Amino acid sequence: MYNRNHVHGEEKGKIVLYALSTCVWCKKTRNLLDDLGVAYDYIYVDTLSSEENRAAKEDMKQWNPQGSFPTIVVNDTICIVGFDADRIKKELGS
């Protein structure tokens, strides 16, 4: 298992963001989630050990086979790939 960082906020379901620490679009996605005030977990895949990195990518690829970033998984049912502010707001009811 790998480490997830938690951001406190309003509970809108289980939100997991797979991101890279150096990715501009990932940062924009985190900023949007912060602005929306929702609780979420995020994983900076590039900062994990090689074993954890592999595990995180395997999990993410179940939702996004291309393995691109950012990838948001909502309630284990919805996947949003890339920075799509309108869709993120819609899926989170904001």
C-alpha positions as CSV (number, residue, x, y, z in Angstrom):
1,M,0.0,0.0,0.0
2,Y,1.1,3.5,-0.6
3,N,0.7,6.8,1.4
4,R,-2.3,9.0,0.6
5,N,-2.4,12.6,1.8
6,H,-5.7,13.8,3.2
7,V,-7.2,17.3,2.8
8,H,-10.0,18.1,5.2
9,G,-13.2,19.7,4.0
10,E,-16.8,19.0,3.3
11,E,-17.5,15.3,2.7
12,K,-18.7,14.9,-0.8
13,G,-17.9,11.2,-1.0
14,K,-14.7,9.4,-1.5
15,I,-12.5,11.5,-3.7
16,V,-9.0,10.3,-4.7
17,L,-6.6,12.4,-6.9
18,Y,-3.7,10.7,-8.6
19,A,-1.2,13.4,-9.5
20,L,2.4,14.3,-10.1
21,S,4.1,16.8,-7.9
22,T,5.6,18.7,-10.9
23,C,2.4,18.7,-13.0
24,V,0.8,22.1,-13.6
25,W,-2.6,20.6,-14.4
26,C,-2.4,18.5,-11.3
27,K,-1.8,21.7,-9.3
28,K,-4.7,23.4,-10.9
29,T,-6.9,20.4,-10.0
30,R,-5.8,20.5,-6.4
31,N,-6.4,24.2,-6.2
32,L,-9.9,23.7,-7.6
33,L,-10.7,21.0,-5.0
34,D,-9.3,23.3,-2.3
35,D,-11.4,26.2,-3.6
36,L,-14.5,23.9,-3.6
37,G,-13.7,23.1,0.1
38,V,-14.2,19.4,-0.3
39,A,-12.4,16.6,1.5
40,Y,-10.1,14.5,-0.7
41,D,-7.1,12.2,-0.7
42,Y,-4.2,12.8,-3.1
43,I,-1.2,10.7,-4.1
44,Y,1.8,12.3,-5.7
45,V,2.8,9.2,-7.6
46,D,6.2,10.5,-8.6
47,T,7.3,10.9,-5.0
48,L,6.6,7.3,-4.0
49,S,9.2,4.5,-3.8
50,S,9.4,2.4,-6.9
51,E,7.3,-0.4,-5.4
52,E,4.6,2.0,-4.2
53,N,4.8,3.9,-7.5
54,R,4.0,0.7,-9.4
55,A,1.1,-0.2,-7.0
56,A,-0.4,3.3,-7.3
57,K,-0.1,3.2,-11.1
58,E,-1.8,-0.2,-11.2
59,D,-4.7,1.1,-9.2
60,M,-5.0,4.3,-11.3
61,K,-4.9,2.3,-14.6
62,Q,-8.0,0.4,-13.5
63,W,-9.7,3.8,-14.1
64,N,-7.5,5.4,-16.6
65,P,-5.7,2.8,-18.8
66,Q,-3.6,5.5,-20.4
67,G,-2.1,6.4,-17.0
68,S,-2.2,10.1,-17.6
69,F,-2.4,12.8,-14.9
70,P,-4.3,14.2,-13.2
71,T,-6.8,11.4,-12.6
72,I,-9.7,11.8,-10.1
73,V,-11.8,8.9,-8.9
74,V,-15.1,9.7,-7.2
75,N,-16.8,7.1,-5.0
76,D,-15.1,4.3,-6.9
77,T,-17.6,4.9,-9.7
78,I,-16.6,8.0,-11.6
79,C,-13.3,8.8,-13.3
80,I,-12.3,12.3,-14.5
81,V,-9.1,12.4,-16.5
82,G,-7.3,15.7,-17.0
83,F,-8.2,19.1,-15.6
84,D,-11.9,19.6,-16.4
85,A,-13.2,22.2,-14.0
86,D,-16.8,22.0,-15.2
87,R,-17.0,18.2,-14.9
88,I,-15.3,18.2,-11.5
89,K,-17.8,20.8,-10.2
90,K,-20.7,18.8,-11.7
91,E,-19.7,15.5,-10.3
92,L,-19.1,17.0,-6.8
93,G,-22.4,18.8,-6.9
94,S,-20.7,22.2,-6.6
